[in-house]
Amino acid sequence: MTTTPVPTITLNNGVEIPQLGFGVFQIPPAETKDATAKALEVGYRHIDTAEMYGNEEGVGQAVRASGIPREELFVTSKLNNGFHAPEDALAAFEVTLGTLDIDYVDLFLIHWPLPNVGDFVETWKAMEHMYEGGKVRAIGVSNFQPHHLNRLMAETTVIPAVNQIEIHPYLTQDALRAFDREHEIATEAWSPIAQGKVLTDPVVERIARRVEQSPAQVVLRWHIQRGDIVFPKSVTAERVEENFDLFGFELGDADMSDLSSLNKDERTGPDPDHFNYIPE
């Protein structure tokens, strides 16, 4: 496996984030510590979790047990949908800090805008207060559309450092990515292989054969070359290693174009403009 260092992206406040990370969405809490420990052993230094995933504790355990200096790691978590009221958001952040038990988080996100639940602008003002408190190095949003971001930038002070959105070759999100780029907001990609749906696409398979890499590696490399921050998830050791091995090959312009041309605006997850789920 290549030992090429993972490139970093500098956020709009100067904080550097590794472009490739390890996601723990849908990893059962009982398996999270071991899965995260394996990722850290392979070389990942960026871990993406969330309050809603219920597995922050396992991430924190793996980070503390790794022996890796805390400053060499980048840990993201996200505000649970049930805590958008400003006082609730501040309290939820303290719970995340306690559950992770790692003193600070590198990035904390509003998980969903929830257009019919409260007011995400007021939630963002609470996020700004967290940021000012010094226990989070950067704050951002997830699943925000341009109209959500325009409201934030018009009514608050801190421009989000990151917008984490669903992106894959069937949902390339070019317009939203361009909006983020114009406003110096880094774009992160969740569901980067469309929950596996793109891996059997004939175009992906053809490119994979030509470059002698797996279909997943081809799609993840497409993300990297586009400038997305990406964090694939797996609990299989071999797959965790494979997903990290993206820097010993490159896709040509024609490959990149062919993959992008697969776009059909097809989501695997909810539409942020209509998603108002609050967990019980």
N, C-alpha and C positions, 0 to 999 in steps of 0.2 A: 504494500500500500504506500502511496506517495506520502512524503513528509513535508510537502510544500505547505507553508503557513497559510492559514485561512486569512483572506484579505479583510480589512476592516473598513467601515464606512463612518465618516465623521458626522455626527448629528449637528443640528443647528445651534446647539449650545457648547460644541467642542468635545463632547463625550464621544469616544470611539466604541463602536459595536461590531463584533465579528459578523461577517456577512452570512456565514453558515452556522446554524445552531441546531439544538436538539429539542424537539417538541414533545410534550408529555400528555397532550390531549387524548382522552380515552384510555390512558394507561391506568389500570386499577391501582388504587392507593397502596395495596399490599405489594405491588410489583414495582412501584415507582423508584424506590431507593436503589434497587439492583439495576434497573434499566438506566437510571441516570448515572450510576457509578460506572457502568459499562461505557456509556457515552464519554464520560470524562477520561476513562482509561484509553479510549480510542484517540482522543485528542480534541473533542468538542470542548469549547470554553464558554459557550452561550447556551443557556437553558431557558426555555419558554414554558411557563406554567400559568395558572389562573386560580383565583379563589373558587370559581365555579367548577373546576375540574376535581376538587376535593383531594388533591395529591401534593399540595405545597409542602406538607410535612416531610414526605419522602425525598423531595428535591433538596430541602434543607439538610436532611440527614446525610445524603450523598455528598453534598458540597462540603459539609463539615468534616466528614470522614475521609475525604479525598487527599488531604494533605497539600492541596494546591493553594497557594496564597490567594486570599479572597480578592485582592485587586487584579488578579489574572482571570477572574471569572466575571461573566455578565449574566445576571439573573433578572428575568422579566416576570411580573405577575400582573393580574388584571382585576379590576373592581367588579365584584359580583353585581348582577342586575338588580338585586333586591335592595341595594344600598346607595341609591342615587341621591337621596336627600343629603345636603351638605354635611350635617352632623353625622349621619350614618356612614357616609363615605370616609370621613376622617377616622371614625371608630373602626371601620372595616380595614383600613390601611394598617392600623395598629395591630389588628388581629393577624393580618398577613405577616407583618414583621415578627410577631411572636411565634406564629406557626412555622415559618421558615427558620427562625432563630439564627439569622446571619447578619444582624446589626443594621443592614441597609439593603435596599434593592436598587438595581441599576436602572430599571425602567418600570413604570407603573402606568397601566392603560385603563381608560374607560372601555369596558368590553364591548358594549353596544350602545348606540345613541338612544334607543327606546323612544321613538318619537311621540308616543301617546302616554308616556310614563314620566311624570315630573318634567324637569327642564334641564337638559344636559349642559346648558351654559352655567347654571348654578352649581352643577356637579363639577364642572371644569374649574370654577373658582375655588372649590375645595381642593381640587388637585393642585392648583397653584399654591395653596397654603401648605400642602404636603411638601412640595418642591422647595419652598422657602425654608421649611424646617430642616432640610439637609439630610434626611434619611432616604431620599430617592434622588438619584443622579439625573434623571430625565423623566418627563411625563409625556404621555401621548394618548392616542385614541385607537380604537379598533372598529372597523366596519362603518366608518364615517364617509358620507358622500360629500361632494363639493358644497352643497347648500348647507350642510351641517357645519363644515369647516369655515365657510364664509361667516356664519353667525358667530362662531367662536372668535374668529379673528377680529370681528367688528366690536364685540362686546367684552372681550377679556384682554389680558396683557401678554401671556406667554403663548407663543405659537407652538402647537404640538410638535414634538421632536419626531414622532413616528405615526404613521397610519397603517395599521395591520388589517389587510383585507384579503378576501378570497381571490387567488390568482392561480391560473394554470392554463395550458394551451387552449382549453375550451372556453375560458373566461379570461382573456388577456388584460382587460381593464386598462386599455391604453389611455383613454381620456382621463380617468381618475389618477393614474400614475403621472400623467403630464401635469395635472393640477397640483399634485403633491410636489413634484419637482419644481414647478414654478414658484412655490411658496416655501421651498427649502425644508419640506417634510419628507423624511425617508419613508419608503414604502416597504412593508413587510408582507410576505405571501403566506397565507395559511391555506391548507388543502392543496399543496403545491403540485400533487399528481392527481388531483380530482378524485381522491380516495381510490386510486388505482384505475379509474376509468380510462385515462389516456394511455395507459401502458400497452394496451393491445391495439392501439390505432396503427394502421399500416404505415403511416408516415413516420411515427415514432420508432416502430420496429425496423423500418428500412434504414433510418439514420443510425440506430443502435448497432445493426449488423456492420455498417460501413466503418464506424469508428471503434468497433469492437468493445463496446461498453453495454451495460444493461439499459433497458428502456428507462428505468427510474433515474439512472445516472445522467442520461441524455436530457431528460426533462429538468432535472435539478440544475444541470449545467446551463441550460437555457435561461433559467431564473438568474443564475449568477452573472451571466454575460449581459443580461438586461439591466443589471444593477439592483435587483430585488434582494432583500434580506430574507433568507429562507431557513426553515427549521423542520425538516422531515422527522416523522415519528416512526419508531419501530421498537418492538421488544425482542426481536431476533438478533442475536449478536452479529451474525454474518451480514445482515441487512444494515445494521447500525454502521458497521465498518464500510460497507459498499457505498452508503449514502454520504460518507465523509470523504470518499476517494474521488473527488471531482476536479482536481487541479493538475492532473497529468495529461489532460487532453483539452482540445478546444473544438467548438462547433464553428463551421464556416458561415459566411453570410447567407448562403443559400439555405443551409440547415436552419439557421435562426428564422429566416423568412418563412420557410415551409412550416415550421412549428407554430409560428405566430398566425399563420393563415388558417390554422385549425379552429380559430375562435368562432364560437357560435353563441356567445353570451349565455352559456349554460352554467347555472350555479349548482353546487352540491349542497350548499347550506342556504339559510334563509335570506330573503331580501331585506337589507337593513331599513328600508323605508316602511316596512310593514311588520317588523319583528318587535314584539313587545313582551316577550316571555320573561316572567319572573319566577325563579324556582321556589318551591314551597319550603 
